[in-house]
Amino acid sequence: MHIPDGFLSTPVWTSSAVISTAYITFVIKRLKKVLQEKLIPMMGVLGAFIFAAQMFNFPVAGGTSGHLLGGVLAAVVIGPLAGSFVLTTVLVIQCLIFQDGGFTALGANVFNLAIVGTLGGYAVYALLLKLLGGKSAGKTALYICYGIAAWFSVVMASASCSVMLALSKTAPIKIVLPAMVGIHMIIGLGEAVITIFALAAIRHARPDLLERRQAL
Amino acid sequence: MNKKYLLGIMIFCILLGVTASFLASEYPDGLEWVAGQIGFLTAGEGKEAISSPLPDYVFPGIENRFIAGALAAILGTVITFFIALLLGKLIIKRNRTGE
């Protein structure tokens, strides 16, 4: 879902860049106060995993492919702010070194994937978890929250991307939104499965990492 | 997180990336596919704002495309690990300089 240069109009990519820059500035300021040192190795590991996993396109619905976004995974393990920071780091590296995602579209990609996909996905997770009992929610409920949030993260990101394309007059909203959301509802299933498995693995190996329930 | 554990996970990530460079689906991703269907895929052609050293996850100048891809995957995975780690450490540096 990395938008290349040329898809977005100047007003859209510049305002996305401004919003994303403001967001990251806020995140850094906030993390300076709350980031726990013990989470830093996980930032590295999550970055590496998400980078590698995003290379792994899996075929979807005959003719398309999808890959992990990783927003909910990162947000659940290190918190939504650090999570969106790591996603942003991955996006910047992908853009600058591998030409994956346009340089002018970087702000837009950060917005869709690190903000909508990560922060937004985490919000869905937190809300769902609360609805299902919060701290007293059982393990099954927890995994359901992981999966549904992960699915939503991809779908919401694709919707956000569609809006940007429509605002840019690159494609009409009535066509691009259903098309993007439609395909990403399927890709989102892959996101849900991978996210659940990854979190299950982390729970198994390092349950302490997920017991924290720290806010940010 | 102890070093051995960290190394184990990094090896896994590197292997994941290398495997991806061989096995990843060639099909266009969701956005590319939609762009192709609707007709704006070419809007991005030739519009690259910057030039990158390893475009499309391939190491330039290497004949064997499997090696070129695997190298790019390894490099990217490792670089991302260190940069994310470094940025985390920079963020936390406030502990030593101030409150």
Interface residues (C-beta under 8 A of the other chain):
Chain A: M1 H2 I3 P4 D5 G6 F7 I28 L31 K32 L35 E37 K38 L39 I40 P41 M42 M43 G44 V45 L46 G47 A48 F49 I50 F51 A52 A53 M55 F56 N57 F58 P59 V60 G63 T64 S65 G66 H67 A82 F85 V86 T89 V90 I93 Q94 C95 L96 I97 F98 Q99 D100 G102 F103 T104 S158 C161 L165 T170 A171 I175 V176 A179 M180 I183 H184 I187 R206
Chain B: M1 L6 I9 M10 C13 I14 L16 G17 T19 A20 S21 L23 A24 S25 E26 Y27 P28 D29 G30 L31 W33 V34 A35 Q37 I38 F40 A43 G44 E45 G46 K47 E48 A49 I50 S51 S52 P53 L54 P55 D56 Y57 A72 A73 G76 T77 V78 I79 T80 F81 F82 I83 A84 L85 L87 G88 K89 I91 I92 R94
